[in-house]
C-alpha cells in the first residue's frame, strides 16, 4: 500500500510541479547521536524532513518538518550540508540536507500520527539495522567516513 500511495503522490506532483524539492535534517548531539524517524508508509529509519510547499522557504520547511516529525524546536538556523538529486524517486526531485546540534525536544508539539510511527535518538555507533541506505550514506558523509555524493 505504501509504494502505491507514493507512486500516486508522485503522479500528482509531476502534474502540478515541474520540480520537487525536499529537505532533511541531521539532528545531532555533539556528533555522538542522531534523531531518526520511522514512517508509516515506507520501511526503515530516516532523517526527519519533508517536501517544500509552493511559496515556502526551505528553512521554514525544515523548521516545520522537524517539529511535526520529531517534536523538535530548532534554537537557531540549521546549516546546509549538501544538495542532492534524488533520482531514486524521480529525475526531478532534489533534497537539501541540513544539520543542527542546537535544538530541543518539545512535547507540546504533536507528531504527525498518521505519518510517523516512531521517533528516536540513536548513537552513531549503534544505528538501527533497518536504517534507510541513503540515510546511512548521508550520515557517513557528514561524519567524514565516506566521500560526499551528489545523488541521494
KEKE-3310 file (N, C-alpha, C; in steps of 0.2 Angstrom, whole numbers, plus 5000, padded with zeros to 4 digits):
npx = (5004:5010:5020:5011:5004:5014:5018:5006:5006:5017:5014:5004:5012:5020:5011:5007:5019:5034:5046:5052:5056:5064:5068:5079:5085:5100:5099:5108:5118:5132:5139:5138:5126:5110:5094:5082:5068:5054:5043:5026:5022:5033:5047:5060:5072:5074:5080:5073:5061:5054:5043:5045:5034:5024:5029:5035:5049:5064:5071:5061:5053:5060:5061:5047:5045:5054:5048:5035:5038:5047:5045:5053:5061:5070:5084:5092:5096:5097:5112:5117:5121:5122:5117:5106:5103:5088:5087:5081:5068:5063:5068:5067:5068:5074:5085:5088:5100:5101:5110:5110:5115:5109:5096:5080:5069:5052:5038:5026:5023:5014:5016:5015:5004:4998:5008:5021:5028:5037:5049:5066:5082:5098:5114:5128:5137:5128:5118:5101:5098:5089:5091:5088:5096:5101:5100:5110:5121:5121:5124:5136:5144:5143:5149:5162:5166:5164:5166:5158:5143:5133:5121:5106)
npy = (4994:5006:5009:5011:5022:5032:5032:5037:5049:5055:5055:5065:5076:5077:5082:5094:5101:5105:5102:5094:5098:5093:5093:5088:5084:5082:5080:5081:5077:5083:5077:5063:5056:5054:5060:5050:5045:5034:5030:5028:5024:5019:5009:5007:5017:5035:5052:5066:5076:5083:5088:5103:5116:5125:5142:5142:5144:5136:5134:5137:5126:5115:5118:5117:5104:5096:5099:5093:5080:5076:5082:5093:5109:5120:5129:5139:5144:5130:5122:5121:5106:5099:5097:5087:5076:5067:5054:5041:5043:5052:5060:5073:5077:5084:5086:5095:5095:5098:5101:5101:5105:5112:5112:5107:5096:5096:5092:5098:5100:5091:5075:5070:5059:5050:5049:5047:5033:5031:5039:5042:5043:5039:5032:5036:5025:5014:5012:5009:4992:4992:5004:5017:5015:5027:5036:5031:5033:5047:5050:5045:5052:5065:5062:5061:5049:5043:5048:5062:5062:5067:5062:5057)
npz = (5000:5004:4994:4983:4986:4987:4973:4967:4973:4968:4954:4955:4959:4948:4939:4944:4948:4941:4946:4961:4978:4992:5010:5023:5039:5049:5065:5078:5093:5099:5089:5092:5093:5084:5078:5072:5062:5059:5047:5043:5030:5023:5023:5035:5044:5044:5041:5049:5039:5024:5011:5002:5001:4988:4987:5000:5010:5011:5023:5032:5029:5034:5048:5051:5047:5056:5068:5066:5064:5073:5085:5088:5092:5083:5089:5083:5066:5055:5048:5030:5023:5011:4994:4985:4971:4970:4963:4964:4967:4958:4943:4944:4957:4971:4986:5000:5012:5029:5045:5063:5079:5088:5096:5103:5112:5111:5119:5118:5105:5092:5085:5068:5068:5058:5049:5055:5063:5073:5083:5087:5096:5091:5095:5086:5084:5085:5076:5069:5062:5051:5045:5032:5017:5010:5020:5029:5021:5020:5033:5035:5026:5032:5044:5039:5035:5022:5005:4999:4990:4975:4973:4980)
capx = (5000:5014:5023:5006:5002:5020:5018:5001:5008:5022:5010:5001:5017:5023:5006:5007:5025:5039:5052:5051:5061:5063:5073:5080:5090:5103:5098:5113:5120:5139:5142:5138:5119:5106:5087:5079:5061:5051:5037:5021:5021:5039:5051:5067:5073:5076:5081:5066:5061:5048:5043:5044:5027:5025:5030:5038:5056:5067:5072:5054:5050:5064:5059:5041:5045:5057:5043:5030:5040:5052:5044:5059:5062:5077:5086:5094:5095:5102:5117:5116:5127:5123:5111:5107:5097:5085:5085:5078:5061:5062:5074:5065:5067:5081:5084:5093:5102:5104:5112:5110:5116:5106:5088:5077:5063:5046:5032:5019:5021:5011:5018:5010:5002:4997:5014:5026:5027:5041:5055:5071:5089:5102:5121:5131:5140:5123:5112:5097:5100:5085:5091:5087:5103:5103:5101:5116:5126:5122:5127:5143:5147:5143:5154:5168:5168:5163:5166:5151:5140:5128:5115:5103)
capy = (5000:5012:5010:5013:5029:5036:5032:5041:5056:5057:5057:5071:5081:5078:5086:5100:5104:5103:5100:5094:5099:5091:5095:5083:5087:5078:5082:5078:5079:5083:5072:5057:5053:5057:5058:5046:5044:5028:5032:5023:5022:5017:5005:5009:5024:5041:5058:5070:5081:5083:5092:5111:5118:5131:5148:5141:5145:5129:5134:5137:5119:5111:5120:5114:5097:5093:5100:5089:5073:5074:5086:5097:5116:5122:5135:5143:5142:5124:5123:5117:5101:5097:5097:5081:5074:5061:5051:5035:5045:5055:5064:5080:5078:5086:5086:5099:5091:5102:5098:5106:5102:5117:5110:5104:5092:5100:5088:5101:5099:5085:5072:5068:5052:5046:5048:5045:5028:5031:5044:5040:5045:5033:5033:5035:5019:5009:5014:5003:4988:4994:5011:5018:5016:5034:5040:5029:5036:5054:5051:5043:5058:5070:5061:5061:5042:5042:5053:5065:5061:5072:5058:5055)
capz = (5000:5004:4987:4978:4988:4985:4966:4966:4975:4963:4948:4956:4959:4941:4935:4947:4950:4936:4950:4968:4982:4999:5015:5028:5044:5054:5072:5082:5099:5100:5084:5095:5092:5079:5078:5066:5062:5055:5044:5042:5023:5020:5028:5038:5048:5040:5044:5048:5034:5020:5005:5002:4998:4984:4991:5006:5011:5013:5030:5035:5029:5039:5055:5052:5047:5062:5073:5065:5063:5079:5091:5089:5090:5082:5093:5078:5059:5054:5042:5025:5022:5004:4990:4981:4966:4972:4956:4965:4967:4951:4940:4945:4964:4974:4993:5004:5019:5034:5051:5068:5086:5093:5096:5109:5111:5113:5119:5117:5098:5091:5080:5063:5070:5053:5045:5059:5068:5079:5083:5092:5096:5091:5095:5079:5083:5086:5072:5068:5056:5046:5043:5025:5014:5008:5026:5032:5017:5021:5040:5034:5023:5037:5049:5035:5034:5015:5000:4998:4983:4973:4972:4987)
cpx = (5004:5017:5017:5004:5008:5020:5012:5003:5013:5019:5007:5006:5019:5018:5006:5013:5030:5045:5050:5057:5059:5069:5073:5085:5093:5103:5103:5115:5128:5142:5142:5131:5115:5099:5085:5071:5059:5044:5032:5020:5027:5044:5058:5067:5076:5077:5075:5067:5055:5049:5042:5038:5029:5025:5033:5045:5058:5068:5066:5051:5054:5062:5052:5041:5048:5052:5037:5032:5044:5050:5050:5058:5069:5078:5089:5094:5100:5107:5116:5122:5128:5116:5111:5101:5095:5082:5081:5070:5059:5068:5073:5066:5074:5079:5090:5094:5105:5106:5111:5111:5112:5098:5086:5070:5057:5040:5026:5018:5018:5014:5013:5009:5001:5003:5020:5025:5031:5047:5060:5078:5093:5110:5123:5134:5135:5117:5108:5099:5095:5085:5091:5094:5105:5104:5108:5122:5127:5125:5134:5147:5148:5148:5161:5171:5168:5164:5159:5149:5135:5121:5113:5103)
cpy = (5006:5014:5013:5020:5033:5037:5037:5048:5059:5059:5064:5077:5082:5082:5093:5104:5101:5100:5100:5095:5097:5093:5089:5086:5082:5082:5078:5081:5078:5078:5065:5053:5057:5055:5055:5045:5038:5030:5026:5020:5020:5014:5008:5016:5029:5047:5062:5075:5080:5087:5099:5112:5124:5137:5148:5141:5138:5129:5134:5130:5115:5112:5117:5107:5093:5094:5094:5081:5071:5078:5090:5104:5117:5129:5141:5140:5136:5126:5119:5112:5099:5097:5091:5080:5067:5057:5044:5037:5047:5059:5071:5081:5079:5087:5091:5096:5097:5098:5104:5102:5107:5116:5107:5101:5096:5095:5091:5101:5092:5082:5070:5060:5047:5045:5045:5039:5028:5036:5043:5043:5039:5035:5031:5028:5013:5011:5008:4999:4990:5001:5012:5019:5023:5038:5038:5032:5043:5055:5049:5049:5063:5069:5060:5054:5040:5048:5056:5063:5066:5069:5056:5047)
cpz = (5000:4998:4982:4980:4986:4977:4964:4967:4970:4956:4949:4956:4952:4937:4938:4948:4945:4940:4957:4972:4989:5004:5020:5033:5048:5061:5076:5089:5100:5095:5087:5094:5088:5080:5072:5067:5057:5053:5044:5035:5020:5025:5030:5042:5044:5044:5044:5043:5030:5014:5006:4998:4993:4988:4997:5006:5013:5020:5034:5035:5034:5046:5056:5052:5053:5068:5072:5066:5070:5085:5093:5087:5089:5085:5088:5071:5058:5048:5037:5024:5015:5001:4985:4976:4969:4967:4958:4965:4961:4949:4941:4953:4967:4982:4996:5010:5023:5040:5056:5075:5091:5092:5102:5108:5114:5113:5118:5109:5097:5084:5074:5064:5064:5049:5049:5064:5074:5078:5088:5091:5096:5091:5088:5078:5084:5082:5070:5062:5050:5044:5035:5023:5013:5015:5029:5028:5019:5028:5039:5031:5028:5042:5045:5034:5026:5011:4999:4990:4982:4972:4979:4987)
residu = (UNK:UNK:UNK:UNK:UNK:UNK:UNK:UNK:UNK:UNK:UNK:UNK:UNK:UNK:UNK:UNK:UNK:UNK:UNK:UNK:UNK:UNK:UNK:UNK:UNK:UNK:UNK:UNK:UNK:UNK:UNK:UNK:UNK:UNK:UNK:UNK:UNK:UNK:UNK:UNK:UNK:UNK:UNK:UNK:UNK:UNK:UNK:UNK:UNK:UNK:UNK:UNK:UNK:UNK:UNK:UNK:UNK:UNK:UNK:UNK:UNK:UNK:UNK:UNK:UNK:UNK:UNK:UNK:UNK:UNK:UNK:UNK:UNK:UNK:UNK:UNK:UNK:UNK:UNK:UNK:UNK:UNK:UNK:UNK:UNK:UNK:UNK:UNK:UNK:UNK:UNK:UNK:UNK:UNK:UNK:UNK:UNK:UNK:UNK:UNK:UNK:UNK:UNK:UNK:UNK:UNK:UNK:UNK:UNK:UNK:UNK:UNK:UNK:UNK:UNK:UNK:UNK:UNK:UNK:UNK:UNK:UNK:UNK:UNK:UNK:UNK:UNK:UNK:UNK:UNK:UNK:UNK:UNK:UNK:UNK:UNK:UNK:UNK:UNK:UNK:UNK:UNK:UNK:UNK:UNK:UNK:UNK:UNK:UNK:UNK:UNK:UNK)
# end
